[in-house]
Amino acid sequence: MPELKLTFACSTYDRMLALRTGDVKPEGIDLEYKAIENPRAIFDRMGWKAEFDLSEFSSTEYISRISRGDRSFVALPVFPSRVFRHGFIFVNRRRIARPQDLNGKRIGIVLYTQTAMLWVRGMLASEYGVDPDTITWVEGSMRAAGAHGNPNPPKLLKAPRVVQNTSEKSLEQLLDEGELDAVAGTRVPACFGRNPDIVRLFPDFRAAERDYFKRTRIHPIMHLVAMKREIHEAHPWAAASLYKAFMAAKQRCYDMINIEVAPRYILPWLLADVEEMYEVFGRDPWPYGVQANRPTLEALMRYMVEQHYLAKPLSLADLFVGETEWKGKAAPAI
């Protein structure tokens, strides 16, 4: 019988590479990997028109859809992107010396509802007492004038203090020229390293993030894998087959990064980085599945309630499919 043909849109992450090359194939599925290196473009195309059968997708956008009754997608507990955000907060040092100084300031962001910003605000509030409601959030593109992509953001239960950047300048230009007090999100502004007044809020962000993880067990999840619900309902075995393949592709990544003779990557201190990674995170530093990520997923849900995405937390068991459905059996004929 023919295999089930599915399209999968995702950036070329090392943990996904074996799926793109075909070295790992999901059983019973002919997976066409569509490599798109701009996640926002993937989210917009999947979110507006469901252009792919499954894709990398914003975790907050998916959860917000479920909360308002939009059940177009299901999600696998597979997390292509997760990033600590301490190192992505840049401030004017003449105005901000510590996190609490952010209260009442103007901060540039690409999108208030971006998952990265949910984590930034949640971390600043829970760890340093920063009140996001006192801040004016200026939305726009970091690199150019205008908006960031063409998102379909969730409508929040309480409107935040957000204004649009209507100038003809990018957010990083506004920061450079003193019209913003800070920027935060996913990019390093071009003025960092050139303008001596623009510095990281957490200069030793690696130490701050390591301490944060050891205390909280939170490794912020940005993206999950969303699949059209109609496909899941028509082929309920497919989620488990895909989950098994994602796990196998991640293992290939671990196999490649572990140094046997000569390093495969250009990082000069790769051995030290790998040893530190295992020391801090354990033998599976990038876990998939709900239980292995419970502290992070529960924090994500808590922040979504605190920041008015949700009225109450959703059950994690109701959000994900595939992990507990794989029984090691062959996929059925289709």
LINVEN-V837663 format. One record per residue. SS is DSSP state (a for helix, b for strand, c for the rest). PSI is psi in radians with two decimals (999 if undefined). BURIAL is b if it has 24 or more other ideal C-beta (glycine too) atoms within 12 Angstrom, else e. Layout:
{{SS;PSI;BURIAL} {SS;PSI;BURIAL}}
This chain:
{{c;2.58;e} {c;2.65;e} {c;2.73;e} {b;2.13;b} {b;2.17;e} {b;2.53;b} {b;2.46;b} {b;2.03;b} {b;2.21;b} {b;2.68;b} {c;2.88;b} {c;1.30;b} {c;2.67;b} {c;-0.60;b} {c;-0.13;b} {c;-0.14;b} {a;-0.69;b} {a;-0.44;b} {a;-0.64;b} {a;-0.72;b} {a;-0.31;e} {c;0.06;e} {c;-0.46;e} {c;2.26;b} {c;2.27;b} {c;2.34;b} {c;2.26;b} {c;0.08;b} {b;2.32;b} {b;1.70;e} {b;2.08;b} {b;1.92;e} {b;2.03;b} {b;1.78;b} {b;2.00;b} {c;2.04;b} {c;0.02;e} {c;1.79;e} {a;-0.64;b} {a;-0.67;b} {a;-0.68;b} {a;-0.82;b} {a;-0.74;b} {a;-0.77;b} {a;-0.66;b} {a;-0.73;b} {a;-0.68;b} {a;-0.76;e} {a;0.05;e} {c;0.93;b} {c;-0.33;e} {c;2.77;b} {c;-0.65;b} {b;2.75;b} {b;2.79;b} {b;2.43;b} {b;2.62;b} {b;2.27;b} {a;-0.71;b} {a;-0.62;b} {a;-0.71;b} {a;-0.86;b} {a;-0.67;b} {a;-0.69;b} {a;-0.81;b} {a;-0.72;b} {a;-0.51;b} {c;0.27;e} {c;0.09;e} {c;1.86;e} {c;0.65;e} {c;-0.52;b} {b;2.74;b} {b;2.92;b} {b;2.50;b} {b;2.49;b} {b;1.01;b} {b;2.24;b} {b;1.60;b} {b;-0.55;b} {b;2.26;b} {b;2.32;b} {c;2.28;b} {c;2.56;b} {c;0.05;b} {a;-0.64;b} {a;0.00;b} {a;0.44;b} {b;2.03;b} {b;2.33;b} {b;2.81;b} {b;1.97;b} {c;-0.32;e} {c;-0.29;e} {c;-0.47;b} {c;2.08;b} {c;-0.36;e} {c;2.84;e} {a;-0.69;b} {a;-0.39;e} {a;-0.19;b} {a;-0.40;b} {c;2.29;b} {c;0.07;e} {c;3.08;b} {b;2.08;b} {b;2.24;b} {b;2.34;b} {b;2.68;b} {c;-0.61;b} {c;2.19;b} {c;-0.71;b} {c;0.03;b} {c;2.41;b} {a;-0.68;b} {a;-0.72;b} {a;-0.55;b} {a;-0.76;b} {a;-0.70;b} {a;-0.90;b} {a;-0.75;b} {a;-0.76;b} {a;-0.80;b} {a;-0.67;b} {a;-0.83;b} {a;-0.55;e} {a;-0.50;b} {a;0.06;b} {c;0.37;e} {c;2.34;b} {c;1.83;e} {a;-0.44;b} {a;-0.25;e} {a;-0.17;e} {c;2.47;b} {b;2.05;b} {b;2.12;b} {b;1.95;b} {b;2.44;b} {c;-3.13;b} {c;2.47;b} {c;-0.64;b} {c;-0.34;b} {c;2.88;e} {c;2.72;e} {c;-2.93;e} {c;2.92;b} {c;1.78;b} {c;-2.79;b} {c;1.13;e} {c;2.87;b} {c;1.27;b} {c;2.67;b} {c;2.57;b} {c;2.15;e} {c;2.71;b} {c;-0.41;e} {c;2.22;e} {c;2.22;e} {c;3.00;b} {c;1.44;b} {b;2.34;b} {b;2.70;e} {b;2.53;e} {c;1.77;b} {c;0.09;e} {c;3.07;e} {c;0.43;e} {c;2.70;b} {c;2.90;b} {a;-0.70;b} {a;-0.54;b} {a;-0.74;b} {a;-0.67;b} {a;-0.80;b} {a;-0.65;b} {c;0.09;e} {c;0.19;e} {c;-0.18;b} {c;2.63;b} {c;-0.42;b} {b;2.87;b} {b;2.70;b} {b;2.72;b} {c;-2.00;b} {c;-0.05;b} {c;2.71;b} {c;2.10;e} {c;2.55;b} {c;-0.45;e} {c;-0.23;b} {c;2.24;b} {c;-0.28;e} {c;-0.73;e} {c;2.00;e} {c;-0.27;e} {c;-0.23;e} {b;2.04;b} {b;2.90;b} {b;2.46;b} {c;-0.61;b} {c;1.59;b} {c;-0.77;e} {c;1.18;e} {a;-0.52;e} {a;-0.77;e} {a;-0.70;e} {a;-0.72;b} {a;-0.67;b} {a;-0.79;e} {a;-0.74;e} {a;-0.79;b} {a;-0.75;b} {a;-0.58;e} {a;-0.65;e} {a;-0.34;e} {c;0.41;e} {c;2.10;b} {c;1.73;b} {c;2.22;b} {b;2.19;b} {b;-0.90;b} {b;2.63;b} {b;-3.01;b} {b;2.04;b} {b;2.50;b} {b;2.53;b} {b;2.27;b} {a;-0.61;b} {a;-0.60;e} {a;-0.75;b} {a;-0.73;b} {a;-0.58;e} {a;-0.53;e} {c;1.24;b} {c;-0.32;e} {c;-0.34;b} {a;-0.63;b} {a;-0.74;b} {a;-0.68;b} {a;-0.74;b} {a;-0.75;b} {a;-0.77;b} {a;-0.70;b} {a;-0.70;b} {a;-0.69;b} {a;-0.74;b} {a;-0.68;b} {a;-0.68;b} {a;-0.68;b} {a;-0.65;b} {a;-0.67;b} {a;-0.81;b} {a;-0.74;b} {a;-0.66;e} {a;-0.61;e} {a;-0.40;b} {c;2.18;e} {c;2.11;e} {c;-0.88;e} {c;-1.16;e} {c;2.40;e} {c;2.46;e} {c;-0.13;e} {c;2.86;e} {c;0.03;e} {c;2.08;e} {c;-0.62;e} {c;0.71;e} {a;-0.76;e} {a;-0.79;e} {a;-0.69;e} {a;-0.74;e} {a;-0.75;b} {a;-0.72;e} {a;-0.71;e} {a;-0.85;b} {a;-0.60;e} {a;-0.70;e} {a;-0.80;e} {a;-0.21;b} {c;-3.00;e} {c;-0.22;e} {c;1.43;e} {c;-0.29;b} {c;1.17;b} {c;2.58;b} {c;2.99;b} {c;2.78;b} {c;-0.90;b} {a;-0.73;e} {a;-0.33;b} {a;0.30;b} {a;-0.82;e} {a;-0.69;b} {a;-0.79;b} {a;-0.64;b} {a;-0.64;b} {a;-0.72;b} {a;-0.82;b} {a;-0.72;b} {a;-0.76;b} {a;-0.60;b} {a;-0.58;b} {a;-0.85;b} {a;-0.55;b} {c;0.29;b} {c;0.43;b} {c;-0.66;b} {c;2.61;b} {c;-0.56;e} {c;2.78;e} {c;2.57;e} {c;2.71;b} {c;2.22;e} {a;-0.58;b} {a;-0.43;e} {a;-0.10;e} {c;-0.41;b} {b;2.61;b} {b;2.82;b} {c;-0.67;b} {c;-0.80;b} {c;0.05;e} {c;-0.26;b} {c;2.16;b} {c;0.17;e} {c;0.17;e} {c;2.77;e} {c;2.61;e} {c;2.51;b} {c;2.76;e} {c;2.53;e} {c;999;e}}
